[in-house]
Amino acid sequence: MDWDEARARKALGEVFDAAVAAADPRRVLASHLPAKPTGRCIVVGLGKSAALMAAALEQAWPDVPLTGVVVTRYGHAVPTRRIEVIEAAHPVPDANSEAGARRLLGAVRGLNADDLVLALISGGGSALAALPAPGLTLADKQAVNKALLASGATIFEMNTVRKHLSGIKGGRLAAAAAPARVLSLAISDVPGDDPAVIASGPTVADPTSFADARAILTRYGIAPPPSVVAHLAAAVAETPKPGSLGNAEFHLIATPAMALAAAADTARRLGLAPLVLGDALQGESREMGTVLAGIALSVRTHRQPLPPPALLLSGGETTVTIRGGKAGRGGRNSEFLLGLGVALAGAPGIWAAAGDTDGIDGTEDAAGALLAPDSLARARAAGLDPLAVLAGHDSYSLFDALGDLIRTGPTLTNVNDIRAILVG
């Protein structure tokens, strides 16, 4: 059966929704819980999914006395009865981020070996719970965060720096909870699912060093405030290293690979042959668009690496490097799609959707966008130059003008980006 515009758009929507649903804490958290504790159970959490994870825990353990606090993004709170929810800013921390981090640290002080700390970890936690290391201020952390976000640094590099400016990340939260047992239940939003990178690993031993953090700032030409320079140079009080957190366990309950598997199942149901290109793709957003356009054109023209109708799926986190001038409104997914569209040059029979599974692509109000064969032609008819828009990092505005943004609102989970290219 031929794939027309309406059918293609509907299929891409169903695929994206299936990927998000696969990471819903209400579906996946309960099966990962340990035996109910006999001592105290203290809940701490940070990330875009922290509040929904807390609510799922309360539902799974209605008869267990739970106390504690979680920190999530503004607009991501859900009702809870026993666990306090604090909202804070993302991607740049604010005063609530600092206050929330102090509350998390305070919640795990003074525990004993019979106590259980359940740490609910998800992406976004690095900004949402930001406790400056001794001698630093919130303004210091904000300045470095903003510079890293515009630099093109990978999430691994950004979080290496963040850990070494923090009083809670890089295993420090788990160290503060000792001798209590710390069990982390995490939703991964990072390429490779490295526990030490998710939310900057507050309950995970850290293999990186102050020297690594200094090298990353140098690599990207970032000149931090003098207090940060002095702090990194002094290199006092390193993060806990592998083998030092004997009280801590870490379990992944949802990952990008799981979301892609659910998307692939949906594709098969819709009559599409799925090909998962990987769950950890990284690089410049627009360049990723060029690369995946080449694969899509090969499917369309040469029936390689598989014949159409097919769905090319990928996950991971691309980056957008701002070079000179003021950037427009955009996100890494909409920039990927615009790069893809430029490379496809209106090739027929190819549609694509890309979005962040948390519902927010960068700092805007859309999860991502949808690209059709005629998208760039429609943009030009509306007076927009796709190449100029791409150069100005204003992809959000282009897709908004076309009415092709994907707006889900906060999904309250986060397993990174989902990219789907339908070749009919």
C-alpha distance (Angstrom), angle and dihedral (degrees) to the residues before:
residue distance angle dihedral
M1 . . .
D2 3.80 . .
W3 3.79 117.5 .
D4 3.77 110.0 -126.7
E5 3.81 127.4 -174.6
A6 3.80 97.3 -92.7
R7 3.79 94.4 45.9
A8 3.80 93.1 47.0
R9 3.81 93.4 49.5
K10 3.79 92.0 48.3
A11 3.81 92.1 49.6
L12 3.80 93.5 49.8
G13 3.80 90.1 50.3
E14 3.79 91.7 51.8
V15 3.80 91.9 48.1
F16 3.81 92.9 51.4
D17 3.81 92.2 46.3
A18 3.83 90.9 51.0
A19 3.80 91.3 52.6
V20 3.80 91.9 51.5
A21 3.81 93.6 45.4
A22 3.81 90.9 54.1
A23 3.80 88.9 64.9
D24 3.81 98.0 45.7
P25 3.82 107.6 130.1
R26 3.81 90.2 -144.3
R27 3.80 87.5 65.1
V28 3.79 102.1 38.8
L29 3.81 112.4 25.6
A30 3.81 102.6 73.1
S31 3.81 94.9 59.7
H32 3.82 90.7 58.4
L33 3.80 97.8 52.5
P34 3.81 119.0 114.8
A35 3.78 126.0 -130.4
K36 3.78 110.4 -60.9
P37 3.79 109.8 -87.7
T38 3.78 124.4 -111.8
G39 3.81 93.4 -154.2
R40 3.75 130.7 47.0
C41 3.79 119.4 -44.7
I42 3.79 115.0 -149.7
V43 3.79 118.4 -172.2
V44 3.78 122.6 -153.7
G45 3.77 125.4 170.5
L46 3.77 144.0 168.2
G47 3.76 133.2 -175.4
K48 3.77 143.7 63.4
S49 3.81 91.0 -66.5
A50 3.80 97.2 40.7
A51 3.81 96.7 105.0
L52 3.80 95.1 46.9
M53 3.80 89.9 46.0
A54 3.81 88.8 52.5
A55 3.80 90.9 50.3
A56 3.81 90.7 48.7
L57 3.80 89.7 51.3
E58 3.80 91.8 50.9
Q59 3.79 89.6 50.9
A60 3.81 92.7 48.9
W61 3.82 93.9 46.4
P62 3.83 105.4 35.4
D63 3.81 92.6 155.2
V64 3.82 99.7 45.4
P65 3.81 117.0 96.9
L66 3.79 103.5 -121.4
T67 3.79 128.4 -175.1
G68 3.76 131.6 172.1
V69 3.78 146.8 80.9
V70 3.79 138.9 -94.4
V71 3.80 130.2 -162.9
T72 3.80 121.0 -144.3
R73 3.79 139.5 162.7
Y74 3.79 123.3 -75.6
G75 3.79 107.9 -86.1
H76 3.82 93.1 21.3
A77 3.81 99.1 91.6
V78 3.80 120.4 117.0
P79 3.82 128.0 -172.2
T80 3.81 114.9 -81.1
R81 3.78 129.4 173.9
R82 3.80 106.1 -159.2
I83 3.80 105.8 18.6
E84 3.80 120.3 67.1
V85 3.81 118.1 -129.1
I86 3.82 122.5 -150.6
E87 3.80 121.4 -171.5
A88 3.80 121.9 -146.8
A89 3.80 142.1 165.0
H90 3.79 131.2 -74.3
P91 3.03 140.6 -135.4
V92 3.81 91.2 6.1
P93 3.83 113.9 39.0
D94 3.79 123.2 -121.6
A95 3.81 136.8 -168.6
N96 3.80 91.3 -74.6
S97 3.80 88.8 55.0
E98 3.78 89.9 57.9
A99 3.81 93.9 42.4
G100 3.80 91.3 48.0
A101 3.80 92.2 50.3
R102 3.80 90.6 51.6
R103 3.81 89.3 51.3
L104 3.81 91.0 51.4
L105 3.78 91.7 50.9
G106 3.80 91.8 46.4
A107 3.80 91.9 50.5
V108 3.82 92.7 62.6
R109 3.80 98.7 44.0
G110 3.79 119.9 110.0
L111 3.81 98.7 17.3
N112 3.79 127.3 146.0
A113 3.79 136.2 -141.0
D114 3.82 93.1 -91.3
D115 3.81 92.6 59.4
L116 3.80 125.5 94.3
V117 3.79 123.0 -146.7
L118 3.78 113.1 -160.8
A119 3.79 108.6 -160.7
L120 3.81 114.3 -162.6
I121 3.79 106.4 -159.0
S122 3.80 129.9 -175.9
G123 3.77 139.9 152.8
G124 3.77 119.1 -67.3
G125 3.78 93.5 40.6
S126 3.79 93.1 116.8
A127 3.80 91.8 71.1
L128 3.78 98.8 27.3
A129 3.81 95.4 60.6
A130 3.79 106.9 32.7
L131 3.79 118.4 164.6
P132 3.82 112.4 177.5
A133 3.80 114.8 -130.0
P134 3.82 115.3 -113.7
G135 3.79 109.9 -68.6
L136 3.81 94.4 23.5
T137 3.80 131.5 96.3
L138 3.77 134.7 -145.2
A139 3.81 87.8 -108.3
D140 3.80 89.1 58.4
K141 3.79 91.4 53.6
Q142 3.81 92.2 45.2
A143 3.80 91.8 53.3
V144 3.79 93.6 50.0
N145 3.81 92.0 43.9
K146 3.81 92.8 53.5
A147 3.80 91.9 48.3
L148 3.80 92.8 49.1
L149 3.81 92.6 49.0
A150 3.81 91.3 55.6
S151 3.81 95.8 40.9
G152 3.81 102.2 74.6
A153 3.81 91.6 -118.1
T154 3.80 116.7 155.6
I155 3.78 120.9 -111.8
F156 3.82 88.9 -107.8
E157 3.80 90.6 55.7
M158 3.79 94.5 44.1
N159 3.78 92.5 50.1
T160 3.80 92.7 47.0
V161 3.80 88.1 60.7
R162 3.80 93.4 42.1
K163 3.81 92.7 53.7
H164 3.78 91.3 55.6
L165 3.78 92.9 51.8
S166 3.80 93.7 47.4
G167 3.76 138.5 92.4
I168 3.82 93.1 -158.7
K169 3.82 110.3 30.6
G170 3.78 131.0 81.4
G171 3.81 94.3 47.5
R172 3.78 96.9 -47.7
L173 3.83 93.6 119.4
A174 3.81 92.2 55.3
A175 3.80 91.3 45.4
A176 3.81 90.0 53.6
A177 3.82 90.6 52.3
A178 3.81 95.4 55.9
P179 3.00 132.5 155.5
A180 3.82 87.2 28.2
R181 3.79 117.8 90.9
V182 3.82 111.8 -104.8
L183 3.80 118.2 -156.2
S184 3.80 115.1 -175.6
L185 3.79 119.8 -158.9
A186 3.78 108.2 -167.3
I187 3.77 141.9 -172.8
S188 3.80 107.8 -152.6
D189 3.78 122.3 -135.5
V190 3.80 97.7 164.4
P191 3.81 131.1 92.3
G192 3.79 108.5 -99.6
D193 3.82 94.0 15.7
D194 3.82 92.0 -108.3
P195 3.84 105.7 -180.0
A196 3.81 89.9 -149.7
V197 3.81 90.8 60.4
I198 3.83 101.8 43.6
A199 3.83 105.3 101.3
S200 3.83 86.1 -15.2
G201 3.80 90.9 -66.2
P202 3.82 103.8 -86.9
T203 3.81 91.2 177.9
V204 3.81 99.2 32.2
A205 3.80 130.0 85.5
D206 3.79 111.9 -107.2
P207 3.82 122.6 -130.5
T208 3.83 93.7 -171.1
S209 3.79 127.6 88.7
F210 3.78 144.2 -150.0
A211 3.80 87.0 -100.6
D212 3.81 89.6 57.4
A213 3.80 90.5 51.7
R214 3.80 92.1 50.3
A215 3.80 91.3 48.8
I216 3.82 92.4 52.0
L217 3.80 93.2 52.8
T218 3.80 89.4 48.9
R219 3.81 92.5 47.3
Y220 3.79 91.9 57.1
G221 3.78 96.4 39.2
I222 3.80 93.5 -115.3
A223 3.81 115.6 161.0
P224 3.82 105.3 -161.6
P225 3.81 125.6 -163.5
P226 3.83 114.5 -73.3
S227 3.81 91.4 -108.2
V228 3.81 89.9 58.4
V229 3.79 91.7 48.0
A230 3.81 89.9 52.1
H231 3.80 93.2 45.8
L232 3.80 94.2 51.1
A233 3.79 92.1 44.5
A234 3.81 93.7 50.7
A235 3.82 89.7 51.3
V236 3.80 92.5 -165.7
A237 3.82 119.9 167.2
E238 3.80 103.7 13.0
T239 3.78 119.7 -148.9
P240 3.84 116.6 -90.7
K241 3.80 109.0 -81.0
P242 3.83 130.1 -138.7
G243 3.80 111.2 -69.3
S244 3.79 94.6 26.7
L245 3.82 100.2 91.5
G246 3.78 103.5 67.6
N247 3.81 91.4 157.2
A248 3.81 95.0 60.6
E249 3.83 132.9 88.5
F250 3.79 127.2 179.6
H251 3.83 128.8 -155.7
L252 3.81 127.5 -179.5
I253 3.80 111.8 -141.5
A254 3.83 99.0 175.8
T255 3.80 131.9 17.1
P256 3.79 140.1 174.3
A257 3.82 89.4 -104.2
M258 3.81 90.7 57.4
A259 3.81 90.5 50.1
L260 3.80 91.9 49.5
A261 3.81 90.5 49.3
A262 3.80 89.5 54.9
A263 3.80 90.4 47.6
A264 3.82 90.2 50.9
D265 3.81 91.4 51.0
T266 3.79 89.6 52.8
A267 3.80 90.8 48.7
R268 3.80 91.2 55.1
R269 3.78 90.7 49.8
L270 3.80 88.5 54.0
G271 3.78 93.6 51.2
L272 3.81 97.5 -101.4
A273 3.80 125.5 128.0
P274 3.83 105.7 -130.3
L275 3.79 124.4 -146.0
V276 3.81 116.1 -171.4
L277 3.79 107.4 -151.6
G278 3.79 93.5 -172.0
D279 3.79 142.7 -59.6
A280 3.80 97.1 -124.1
L281 3.81 107.7 51.2
Q282 3.79 113.9 154.6
G283 3.79 137.6 176.7
E284 3.79 140.0 85.6
S285 3.79 110.4 -24.6
R286 3.80 97.0 -131.4
E287 3.82 91.9 45.5
M288 3.80 90.1 51.2
G289 3.78 86.6 54.5
T290 3.81 90.7 54.7
V291 3.81 92.8 49.5
L292 3.80 95.7 48.0
A293 3.81 91.0 45.2
G294 3.80 87.3 60.8
I295 3.80 91.3 53.9
A296 3.81 92.4 46.7
L297 3.81 91.4 50.5
S298 3.80 90.2 50.1
V299 3.80 90.2 53.7
R300 3.79 91.0 48.1
T301 3.82 97.2 44.0
H302 3.81 106.0 27.7
R303 3.81 102.9 20.1
Q304 3.81 88.3 -123.1
P305 3.00 136.8 167.5
L306 3.83 80.5 8.9
P307 3.79 136.2 -13.2
P308 3.79 124.2 -102.1
P309 2.94 143.1 -73.0
A310 3.78 83.4 68.5
L311 3.78 140.9 144.8
L312 3.80 119.9 -143.8
L313 3.79 109.5 -154.0
S314 3.78 130.1 -170.4
G315 3.78 140.7 160.9
G316 3.77 137.8 -169.9
E317 3.77 133.1 90.5
T318 3.76 125.0 -72.2
T319 3.78 124.0 -165.3
V320 3.79 136.6 -131.1
T321 3.79 115.4 -147.0
I322 3.80 114.2 -156.2
R323 3.80 110.1 -147.4
G324 3.77 117.0 -177.6
G325 3.76 128.7 -28.9
K326 3.77 128.3 33.4
A327 3.79 118.1 -52.3
G328 3.77 120.0 -128.4
R329 3.78 126.5 -137.3
G330 3.75 111.1 -57.8
G331 3.77 147.5 121.3
R332 3.77 133.6 -148.2
N333 3.82 93.2 -101.3
S334 3.79 97.0 49.2
E335 3.83 89.2 44.9
F336 3.81 89.5 51.1
L337 3.81 89.9 51.9
L338 3.79 93.3 48.5
G339 3.81 90.2 50.0
L340 3.81 88.3 48.6
G341 3.79 91.4 49.7
V342 3.81 93.5 50.1
A343 3.82 90.3 51.1
L344 3.82 93.5 46.2
A345 3.81 90.6 50.3
G346 3.80 93.7 -158.5
A347 3.82 96.7 -48.1
P348 3.82 107.3 177.4
G349 3.77 124.5 -114.7
I350 3.82 97.7 25.7
W351 3.80 123.5 112.6
A352 3.79 129.1 167.8
A353 3.78 142.4 -170.9
A354 3.78 128.3 -168.2
G355 3.77 129.6 177.1
D356 3.75 146.6 150.5
T357 3.79 110.0 -102.8
D358 3.81 90.3 -135.7
G359 3.81 89.1 66.2
I360 3.81 95.5 -115.3
D361 3.81 121.4 94.3
G362 3.79 103.1 -158.6
T363 3.80 108.7 -47.4
E364 3.80 100.5 -30.9
D365 3.81 131.2 98.8
A366 3.81 97.3 -107.1
A367 3.79 130.7 81.3
G368 3.78 90.8 -142.5
A369 3.77 138.3 -68.5
L370 3.79 147.5 -92.9
L371 3.81 125.7 -114.4
A372 3.81 122.8 -154.7
P373 3.82 129.7 -174.4
D374 3.81 90.2 -102.1
S375 3.82 97.9 42.3
L376 3.80 96.6 105.4
A377 3.80 92.4 43.9
R378 3.79 89.7 52.6
A379 3.80 90.0 47.7
R380 3.81 91.6 53.1
A381 3.80 90.2 47.7
A382 3.79 87.4 55.3
G383 3.81 90.7 54.0
L384 3.81 97.0 -100.5
D385 3.80 123.2 132.9
P386 3.84 106.6 -147.1
L387 3.82 93.7 -156.6
A388 3.81 92.3 50.4
V389 3.80 90.5 46.7
L390 3.80 90.3 50.6
A391 3.80 91.8 49.4
G392 3.81 90.0 50.6
H393 3.82 94.4 47.3
D394 3.81 89.6 -123.4
S395 3.81 99.5 132.4
Y396 3.81 93.2 130.3
S397 3.80 90.1 62.6
L398 3.81 92.7 50.8
F399 3.79 95.5 50.8
D400 3.80 90.3 41.9
A401 3.80 89.6 55.9
L402 3.81 89.3 51.1
G403 3.80 92.8 48.8
D404 3.79 89.5 -122.0
L405 3.80 103.0 119.9
I406 3.82 115.9 122.1
R407 3.79 107.6 -130.2
T408 3.80 114.5 -174.6
G409 3.78 100.1 149.1
P410 3.82 117.2 -132.8
T411 3.81 108.1 -26.5
L412 3.84 91.8 -164.3
T413 3.78 92.6 -131.8
N414 3.81 132.9 77.1
V415 3.80 129.5 -159.2
N416 3.79 95.0 152.0
D417 3.78 127.0 -107.5
I418 3.79 128.8 -17.1
R419 3.80 118.2 -157.3
A420 3.82 119.9 -172.2
I421 3.80 125.5 -179.0
L422 3.80 116.1 -171.2
V423 3.79 115.7 -156.1
G424 3.81 109.1 -169.5
